[in-house]
């Protein structure tokens, strides 16, 4: 996900209708599996400030905003604004920003959040990226804040098709990438 100066940041997926559908469907599946958007053991008050990293279509902050007080604020960050919904579709307390989480955040966001939420980033994190990413996320938190990070267990994942003879080349490749994003990755 890190890019060289002047280069367009790399992203493993497309930013078209199908990709937006995939992100929204993944969101729905996780919500159904977990039964919540924000882990119920994380305390917060009506003025909570939340950062959503890798916000994609903004579905997580948009849906969470309906569960929170109107005085709460959710800032979603994604490497591209290409899948953000129009501003008119966002609530007054949802703000979406284009930012590469592997790079330091602007100073106006540092130390501002009670909760930083991130999910489905494992496929993007390689050995050399992990520490800078985590450090960047931690700079967003207020003292005593919470970092909540949700991931699938890629080593326990497998591809299933309705018919075993049906090829699933793209899914097999995705699973392989999840197992080891780069040849230098050791996990």
BALOBA-1460 file (C-alpha; in Angstrom, 3 decimals):
// residues 187
<rec num="1" residu="x" x="0.000" y="0.000" z="0.000"/>
<rec num="2" residu="x" x="2.949" y="2.303" z="0.487"/>
<rec num="3" residu="x" x="3.814" y="4.188" z="-2.672"/>
<rec num="4" residu="x" x="6.926" y="5.844" z="-3.998"/>
<rec num="5" residu="x" x="6.927" y="9.616" z="-4.301"/>
<rec num="6" residu="x" x="4.786" y="10.700" z="-7.237"/>
<rec num="7" residu="x" x="3.361" y="7.236" z="-7.864"/>
<rec num="8" residu="x" x="-0.301" y="6.381" z="-7.534"/>
<rec num="9" residu="x" x="-0.803" y="4.291" z="-4.362"/>
<rec num="10" residu="x" x="-1.340" y="0.626" z="-5.134"/>
<rec num="11" residu="x" x="-4.590" y="-1.013" z="-4.159"/>
<rec num="12" residu="x" x="-5.277" y="-4.723" z="-4.545"/>
<rec num="13" residu="x" x="-8.862" y="-4.301" z="-5.783"/>
<rec num="14" residu="x" x="-10.838" y="-2.172" z="-8.226"/>
<rec num="15" residu="x" x="-12.951" y="0.851" z="-7.304"/>
<rec num="16" residu="x" x="-16.009" y="0.111" z="-9.399"/>
<rec num="17" residu="x" x="-19.612" y="-0.878" z="-8.651"/>
<rec num="18" residu="x" x="-18.652" y="-4.519" z="-8.065"/>
<rec num="19" residu="x" x="-15.944" y="-3.514" z="-5.596"/>
<rec num="20" residu="x" x="-18.346" y="-1.263" z="-3.725"/>
<rec num="21" residu="x" x="-20.851" y="-4.118" z="-3.616"/>
<rec num="22" residu="x" x="-18.100" y="-6.444" z="-2.296"/>
<rec num="23" residu="x" x="-17.182" y="-3.986" z="0.474"/>
<rec num="24" residu="x" x="-20.799" y="-3.429" z="1.468"/>
<rec num="25" residu="x" x="-21.525" y="-7.157" z="1.393"/>
<rec num="26" residu="x" x="-18.464" y="-7.871" z="3.565"/>
<rec num="27" residu="x" x="-19.701" y="-5.216" z="5.992"/>
<rec num="28" residu="x" x="-23.123" y="-6.867" z="6.162"/>
<rec num="29" residu="x" x="-21.607" y="-10.342" z="6.679"/>
<rec num="30" residu="x" x="-19.370" y="-9.158" z="9.523"/>
<rec num="31" residu="x" x="-22.249" y="-7.343" z="11.172"/>
<rec num="32" residu="x" x="-24.400" y="-10.484" z="10.956"/>
<rec num="33" residu="x" x="-21.604" y="-12.694" z="12.304"/>
<rec num="34" residu="x" x="-20.601" y="-10.388" z="15.154"/>
<rec num="35" residu="x" x="-23.972" y="-8.885" z="15.975"/>
<rec num="36" residu="x" x="-22.592" y="-5.374" z="16.437"/>
<rec num="37" residu="x" x="-20.793" y="-2.544" z="14.654"/>
<rec num="38" residu="x" x="-18.711" y="-1.351" z="17.602"/>
<rec num="39" residu="x" x="-17.591" y="-3.912" z="20.168"/>
<rec num="40" residu="x" x="-20.033" y="-3.682" z="23.089"/>
<rec num="41" residu="x" x="-17.277" y="-3.690" z="25.746"/>
<rec num="42" residu="x" x="-15.810" y="-0.401" z="24.494"/>
<rec num="43" residu="x" x="-17.230" y="2.448" z="26.584"/>
<rec num="44" residu="x" x="-18.125" y="5.773" z="24.996"/>
<rec num="45" residu="x" x="-20.253" y="8.821" z="25.694"/>
<rec num="46" residu="x" x="-22.463" y="11.006" z="23.506"/>
<rec num="47" residu="x" x="-19.491" y="13.121" z="22.365"/>
<rec num="48" residu="x" x="-17.361" y="10.184" z="21.229"/>
<rec num="49" residu="x" x="-14.926" y="10.752" z="18.357"/>
<rec num="50" residu="x" x="-14.222" y="7.736" z="16.165"/>
<rec num="51" residu="x" x="-11.785" y="7.241" z="13.275"/>
<rec num="52" residu="x" x="-12.561" y="4.513" z="10.728"/>
<rec num="53" residu="x" x="-9.467" y="3.449" z="8.787"/>
<rec num="54" residu="x" x="-9.934" y="1.964" z="5.314"/>
<rec num="55" residu="x" x="-13.495" y="3.268" z="5.235"/>
<rec num="56" residu="x" x="-14.065" y="2.317" z="1.564"/>
<rec num="57" residu="x" x="-17.676" y="3.149" z="0.756"/>
<rec num="58" residu="x" x="-18.189" y="4.686" z="4.190"/>
<rec num="59" residu="x" x="-20.831" y="2.114" z="5.075"/>
<rec num="60" residu="x" x="-19.461" y="1.427" z="8.572"/>
<rec num="61" residu="x" x="-19.414" y="5.075" z="9.767"/>
<rec num="62" residu="x" x="-22.710" y="5.850" z="8.021"/>
<rec num="63" residu="x" x="-24.469" y="2.963" z="9.729"/>
<rec num="64" residu="x" x="-22.805" y="3.546" z="13.103"/>
<rec num="65" residu="x" x="-23.817" y="7.227" z="13.018"/>
<rec num="66" residu="x" x="-27.459" y="6.116" z="13.318"/>
<rec num="67" residu="x" x="-26.644" y="4.335" z="16.598"/>
<rec num="68" residu="x" x="-24.766" y="7.280" z="18.131"/>
<rec num="69" residu="x" x="-25.744" y="10.681" z="19.418"/>
<rec num="70" residu="x" x="-25.804" y="13.511" z="16.889"/>
<rec num="71" residu="x" x="-22.976" y="15.113" z="18.900"/>
<rec num="72" residu="x" x="-20.690" y="12.142" z="18.141"/>
<rec num="73" residu="x" x="-18.252" y="12.511" z="15.252"/>
<rec num="74" residu="x" x="-16.950" y="9.804" z="12.935"/>
<rec num="75" residu="x" x="-14.102" y="10.474" z="10.524"/>
<rec num="76" residu="x" x="-13.553" y="7.857" z="7.836"/>
<rec num="77" residu="x" x="-10.166" y="7.623" z="6.101"/>
<rec num="78" residu="x" x="-9.366" y="5.765" z="2.897"/>
<rec num="79" residu="x" x="-6.487" y="5.893" z="0.435"/>
<rec num="80" residu="x" x="-8.968" y="7.069" z="-2.211"/>
<rec num="81" residu="x" x="-12.226" y="9.012" z="-2.165"/>
<rec num="82" residu="x" x="-13.305" y="7.024" z="-5.240"/>
<rec num="83" residu="x" x="-15.970" y="5.030" z="-3.393"/>
<rec num="84" residu="x" x="-17.200" y="7.671" z="-0.939"/>
<rec num="85" residu="x" x="-20.919" y="8.417" z="-1.111"/>
<rec num="86" residu="x" x="-21.981" y="11.958" z="-2.033"/>
<rec num="87" residu="x" x="-21.830" y="14.448" z="0.846"/>
<rec num="88" residu="x" x="-25.610" y="14.861" z="0.720"/>
<rec num="89" residu="x" x="-25.969" y="11.180" z="1.722"/>
<rec num="90" residu="x" x="-23.776" y="11.555" z="4.808"/>
<rec num="91" residu="x" x="-25.019" y="12.638" z="8.188"/>
<rec num="92" residu="x" x="-23.712" y="15.829" z="9.741"/>
<rec num="93" residu="x" x="-21.493" y="13.810" z="12.051"/>
<rec num="94" residu="x" x="-19.788" y="11.688" z="9.354"/>
<rec num="95" residu="x" x="-16.744" y="13.139" z="7.586"/>
<rec num="96" residu="x" x="-14.759" y="11.214" z="4.964"/>
<rec num="97" residu="x" x="-11.136" y="11.946" z="4.054"/>
<rec num="98" residu="x" x="-8.698" y="10.615" z="1.458"/>
<rec num="99" residu="x" x="-5.538" y="9.576" z="3.328"/>
<rec num="100" residu="x" x="-3.018" y="6.726" z="3.142"/>
<rec num="101" residu="x" x="-2.935" y="5.192" z="6.648"/>
<rec num="102" residu="x" x="0.627" y="4.007" z="6.048"/>
<rec num="103" residu="x" x="1.678" y="7.666" z="6.108"/>
<rec num="104" residu="x" x="1.485" y="10.048" z="9.085"/>
<rec num="105" residu="x" x="-1.897" y="11.684" z="9.597"/>
<rec num="106" residu="x" x="-2.334" y="15.467" z="9.413"/>
<rec num="107" residu="x" x="-1.778" y="17.186" z="12.765"/>
<rec num="108" residu="x" x="-5.439" y="18.193" z="13.126"/>
<rec num="109" residu="x" x="-6.311" y="14.496" z="13.585"/>
<rec num="110" residu="x" x="-3.580" y="13.570" z="16.071"/>
<rec num="111" residu="x" x="-4.792" y="12.695" z="19.568"/>
<rec num="112" residu="x" x="-8.417" y="13.441" z="18.657"/>
<rec num="113" residu="x" x="-10.145" y="10.048" z="18.812"/>
<rec num="114" residu="x" x="-11.598" y="7.923" z="21.609"/>
<rec num="115" residu="x" x="-11.789" y="4.953" z="19.241"/>
<rec num="116" residu="x" x="-9.866" y="3.979" z="16.105"/>
<rec num="117" residu="x" x="-11.567" y="1.244" z="14.067"/>
<rec num="118" residu="x" x="-9.832" y="-0.779" z="11.354"/>
<rec num="119" residu="x" x="-10.720" y="-4.026" z="9.604"/>
<rec num="120" residu="x" x="-9.664" y="-6.149" z="6.635"/>
<rec num="121" residu="x" x="-6.176" y="-4.638" z="6.496"/>
<rec num="122" residu="x" x="-4.130" y="-7.810" z="6.899"/>
<rec num="123" residu="x" x="-3.926" y="-8.335" z="3.140"/>
<rec num="124" residu="x" x="-2.293" y="-4.880" z="2.885"/>
<rec num="125" residu="x" x="0.169" y="-5.149" z="5.773"/>
<rec num="126" residu="x" x="3.604" y="-6.589" z="5.200"/>
<rec num="127" residu="x" x="6.455" y="-6.925" z="7.692"/>
<rec num="128" residu="x" x="7.970" y="-3.533" z="6.898"/>
<rec num="129" residu="x" x="4.528" y="-1.857" z="6.936"/>
<rec num="130" residu="x" x="3.198" y="-3.168" z="10.249"/>
<rec num="131" residu="x" x="5.070" y="-0.959" z="12.703"/>
<rec num="132" residu="x" x="4.586" y="2.340" z="10.811"/>
<rec num="133" residu="x" x="0.886" y="1.582" z="10.328"/>
<rec num="134" residu="x" x="0.349" y="0.752" z="13.991"/>
<rec num="135" residu="x" x="2.278" y="3.843" z="15.070"/>
<rec num="136" residu="x" x="0.142" y="6.013" z="12.760"/>
<rec num="137" residu="x" x="-3.063" y="4.537" z="14.191"/>
<rec num="138" residu="x" x="-1.920" y="5.072" z="17.763"/>
<rec num="139" residu="x" x="-1.141" y="8.750" z="17.088"/>
<rec num="140" residu="x" x="-4.843" y="9.293" z="16.408"/>
<rec num="141" residu="x" x="-5.930" y="8.124" z="19.863"/>
<rec num="142" residu="x" x="-6.613" y="10.280" z="22.896"/>
<rec num="143" residu="x" x="-4.961" y="8.978" z="26.096"/>
<rec num="144" residu="x" x="-6.921" y="5.918" z="27.227"/>
<rec num="145" residu="x" x="-8.489" y="5.477" z="23.773"/>
<rec num="146" residu="x" x="-9.273" y="2.155" z="22.106"/>
<rec num="147" residu="x" x="-7.896" y="0.593" z="18.942"/>
<rec num="148" residu="x" x="-10.313" y="-2.005" z="17.573"/>
<rec num="149" residu="x" x="-8.957" y="-4.131" z="14.711"/>
<rec num="150" residu="x" x="-11.047" y="-6.880" z="13.094"/>
<rec num="151" residu="x" x="-9.517" y="-9.475" z="10.770"/>
<rec num="152" residu="x" x="-10.448" y="-12.788" z="9.298"/>
<rec num="153" residu="x" x="-8.205" y="-15.720" z="10.084"/>
<rec num="154" residu="x" x="-6.663" y="-16.271" z="6.646"/>
<rec num="155" residu="x" x="-4.881" y="-19.494" z="7.572"/>
<rec num="156" residu="x" x="-8.247" y="-20.978" z="8.564"/>
<rec num="157" residu="x" x="-9.973" y="-19.780" z="5.382"/>
<rec num="158" residu="x" x="-10.649" y="-21.892" z="2.340"/>
<rec num="159" residu="x" x="-12.486" y="-21.525" z="-0.950"/>
<rec num="160" residu="x" x="-15.727" y="-23.458" z="-1.382"/>
<rec num="161" residu="x" x="-17.804" y="-23.664" z="-4.548"/>
<rec num="162" residu="x" x="-21.254" y="-25.211" z="-5.048"/>
<rec num="163" residu="x" x="-19.702" y="-27.691" z="-7.450"/>
<rec num="164" residu="x" x="-16.164" y="-28.948" z="-6.677"/>
<rec num="165" residu="x" x="-15.353" y="-28.981" z="-10.413"/>
<rec num="166" residu="x" x="-16.088" y="-25.233" z="-10.706"/>
<rec num="167" residu="x" x="-12.812" y="-23.288" z="-10.955"/>
<rec num="168" residu="x" x="-12.304" y="-20.468" z="-8.451"/>
<rec num="169" residu="x" x="-9.022" y="-19.047" z="-9.735"/>
<rec num="170" residu="x" x="-9.581" y="-15.475" z="-8.477"/>
<rec num="171" residu="x" x="-10.634" y="-16.628" z="-5.007"/>
<rec num="172" residu="x" x="-7.680" y="-19.011" z="-4.779"/>
<rec num="173" residu="x" x="-5.355" y="-16.127" z="-5.697"/>
<rec num="174" residu="x" x="-6.978" y="-13.865" z="-3.084"/>
<rec num="175" residu="x" x="-6.564" y="-16.552" z="-0.442"/>
<rec num="176" residu="x" x="-2.913" y="-17.018" z="-1.426"/>
<rec num="177" residu="x" x="-2.371" y="-13.250" z="-1.122"/>
<rec num="178" residu="x" x="-4.046" y="-13.249" z="2.297"/>
<rec num="179" residu="x" x="-1.716" y="-16.028" z="3.432"/>
<rec num="180" residu="x" x="1.408" y="-14.140" z="2.373"/>
<rec num="181" residu="x" x="0.900" y="-10.644" z="0.895"/>
<rec num="182" residu="x" x="4.558" y="-10.366" z="-0.197"/>
<rec num="183" residu="x" x="7.297" y="-12.930" z="-0.639"/>
<rec num="184" residu="x" x="9.145" y="-11.147" z="2.190"/>
<rec num="185" residu="x" x="6.238" y="-11.495" z="4.638"/>
<rec num="186" residu="x" x="6.970" y="-13.965" z="7.421"/>
<rec num="187" residu="x" x="3.461" y="-14.569" z="8.737"/>
